[in-house]
Amino acid sequence: MLPLMAAADQIASSSLSAASIVSVSALVFTVASFWWLNARQGRLETWEPHSFAAICHGSMVRLRLPLVLHNTGAKPIVVQDLMLSFPDEPASHLPLLWTSSPSRLQPGPDEEPTLPAGFVVGGREAKQLFIEFEAPFTGLVPEARDYKVRIQARVGHRKGWRSLLTFTLRTTNIIYPDRYTVYNNAPLELTREDRKKADAALLDLLEGQEKGPSAKGEGKRRDSPNDEGNADPDL
């Protein structure tokens, strides 16, 4: 009789342990699912733009990019500021600051000026924006070649500048550098005639820079991309 009672107790204990494991597993799964769906902090991601607008007039460089920002997490992300730089160029070249958020890619005389302002990318949402970067006296005169470009951002839940996107800007497609217009950023081969136009226009721009005044004024600028945290690519 005793062996039978001991076996029954052992079976009951095993059943209780299995039930406990199932209950705890279900609880952990529920908590983890809730965190993943409602409380997980994601990061911003974006992609290389297929086109851009540019003008290189005198000592001023201005770029307008169509960007799609995607928040991979559940919590909203506040974007406070954006900046564009050329990481492979000499350190004396200043970054281009976010100066406007126009409503379209093609510049035009009927546009209303829109100052940069922070915005929110909701959880697991995507937001399309046209961002204009500009800097006077950048020290950079674009040549007819490809440039490595880096876009950095300041976000509400992190400190310092964070790398958002690094891509190739194909300035070989810029045929009229003193005209603010749109160009294709795809790796396409220009015709011989278009390449001659681009080379001649950029040569004229370089000669104008050399003949211009050597002294370059410097205004008060925002924080440098070397601020704390700029090496961390996660946003």
N, C-alpha and C positions, 0 to 999 in steps of 0.2 A: 504493500500500500504506500509506504513511504517513498519508494523509488518513483511510483507513478505521480505522487504529489510534487516531488522535486522536478520531474520532467515537465509537469504542467506549469510550475512556477517559472521554469527556464524559458518555456515557450511564450508565456505571458510577458516576461521581461524582454525577450527578443522583439516581440510585437510592439511593446511600448517604446523600445529604443528606435525601431524603424519608423514608428509614427512621429517620434520627436525629431528625427533627422529630416523627414518629409516636411514637417511644420517649419523647422528652422530654415530649410532650403527655400520654402515658399516665401517666408518672411524676407529673406535676403534678396530673393528675386524681385519681390514687390518694391522694396526700398531702392534697389539698384535701378529698376525700370523707372520709378518715379524721378530719381535723380537724373537719369539719362534724358528723359523726356521733358523735364521741367526746370532743372537746376544746373545742368552741365554748362560750364563756360567753354565756348568754342574759340575759334580763331577766324580771322578774316583771310580770305583767299581771293585772288583775282588773276586775270590772264592777259597775255600780250595783246595789245590793241592791234587791229588790222589796218587802222588808218590814224592819221594825226593831222593837225593844222600847225603850221609853223611860220615864223617870220624872224629874220635876223637882220635888223636894221640898225646901222651904226654900231653902238656898243650895247644894244639891247637884244636879248634872246627871249622869245615867247613861244611856248608850246601848249597846245590844247589836245587833250587825250580823252577818248571815250573809254570809261572804265566800268566794269561790272564787279561789284563787291558782294561776296557771298559769306554769310555767317554760318559756320559749320556747327555751332552749338545751339543750346536752347535759350540761353540768356542773351538779351540785346547787347550790342556793342556800340559804344559812343565813340565816334571818330572826331577828334578835336582839331587835328591839323594834318596837312600833307606837305611833302617836299620831294623835289626831284634833283638828282645829282648824277654826275658822270664819274663813277668810282675809279676808272682806269686812267683818267686824265690827271694832270698835275694838281697838287693839293691847293695851289693858288686859285683854281677855278672855283667860284662860289656856287652854291646850290641855287636852284630856281625855286622860288616860294609860291605857294598856292595864293593866287591873287583874285580869282573869279570862279564862279560856277555857272557858266552860260547854259542856255536851254538847248543848244544845238552844237554840232561840230563845225559847220561852215560859218566862219566869221562874216559879219555883215554890218553895214552902217546903221541898221534899224534896231540893233541889239540894245537892250537896257543893261547898264552895269549892275552886276550882282556880286556883292562882296562875299568873301568866303565865310562860311558859318558851319559850326559843328552839326553833325547829323547822326541819326541812329539807324543801324542795320539790325532789324528784328531777328529773333531766334530762327535759325534755319530758313532765312529769307535772303533774297538777292536784290540789290539796288543798283540801277544804272545811273551814272552821272557823267557829265562833261566837266573835266577839271582843267583849269588853265594855270600854267606855271610861268613865272616871269622873273627875270633878274636883270637889272641894269649893271653894266660893268662886270659881267661874269668872268671876263678874262678868257672866254671861250669863243672862237670863231669857227663854226662847224665846217669841216672839210667834206669832200665828196667821198665818204666812206661810212662804214657801220660803226655805231657807238654803243657801248654797253651803258645802259641807263638803269638807275635804281630809284624806286619810289619808296619813301618811308612814311610812316604814319605815327601819330600820337593817339593812343586810345585811352578811354577813361579808366580801364581796370589795370593798366600797366604804367610804369614810369619810363620816361625817356623815349627816344625815337626807336621804332621797330621796323625792320625790313618787311615790306609788303610784297614787292615784285621787282625782279631784275629781268630785263628783256633787251632785245636789240632794236635800236632806233636806226632806221636806214635813211640817213640824210642824203644818200646818193640819189634819192628820188626828188629832192628839193631842187626844182628847176628855176624858180623865181624867189630867191631868199628875201628880197625886200618887199614881197607881196604876201599878205597874210591870207593863206588859202590852204586847202586840204590836199594831202598827199597819201598815196598808198604805202603802207608799211610792210607789204608782202615782199618776199625775196624774189622780185621780178627783175629781169634784165631790161635796162633801158635801151632804147634805140640809140644808134650812134649820134644822130642829130640831137636827141634829148640830152645825152651825156655831154656833148659839146656845150650845149646851152647851160647845163648845170655847172660844169667846170669854169666856163667863162664868167658866170654870175658870181660864183664863190671867189674867183680870183679878183674880180672887181671889189668885192666886199673886203678881202684881205688887204688890198692896196689902200682902200679907204681907211681901214683901221691903222695902217702904218703911217698915213699922212695926218691922222687925227692927233689931238692933244694926248700927251703921254700921261698926264695926271688924271687919275680916276678917282672920283669922289666915292666915299663910302658912307652909307646911311646906317642907321641902327637896324640890325637884323635880328631875326629870331635865333633860337639856340642852334648851335652847330650840330651836324649829324653825328658828331663824336660824343654826344651826351651819353650819360649812363644808360645802359640797356640796349644800345643800338646793334649789338652783335647778336642778340637773340632774335631769330627769325620768326618766332611764334607771336601772334597778336592775341 
